[in-house]
Amino acid sequence: MGAEGEIQLELVDFRTFFHEFLRVLYYVKSILLGLFITIALFGVVLSLEEGIDLWDGMYFAFITAFTVGYGDFTPTTALSKVLCALILPVLGMILTGIMVAAAMQAITRLYKSQLENKTK
């Protein structure tokens, strides 16, 4: 204990954090799987709509969903433009938000358990 009853918490190593992060992701695995499958299905739609290879369509969908947008593919049809401008980025932001929330939950759980152990 520090001055005036202050509790000092220790830093958590990456391995411990990653283990807890995976435990938290286990609870939302169906949501994550659904988002990945939806993005992949939109990749199939993009490949058919744009007349490109299936793997290029998947690549295009995931790069668009994660808002990277390298610019090596450009949508040409109206459906592809709607998918790439509205739907895929929103799905990617939801996926990213869930991952960030899971990381924060893992950190909270680790420090909460550490605090409980210190006060015993």
Secondary structure, 3 states (H helix, E strand, C coil): CCHHHCCCCCCCCHHHHHHHHHHHHHHCHHHHHHHHHHHHHHHHHHHHHHCCCHHHHHHHHHHHHCCCCCCCCCCCCHHHHHHHHHHHHHHHHHHHHHHHHHHHHHHHHHHHHHHHHHHC
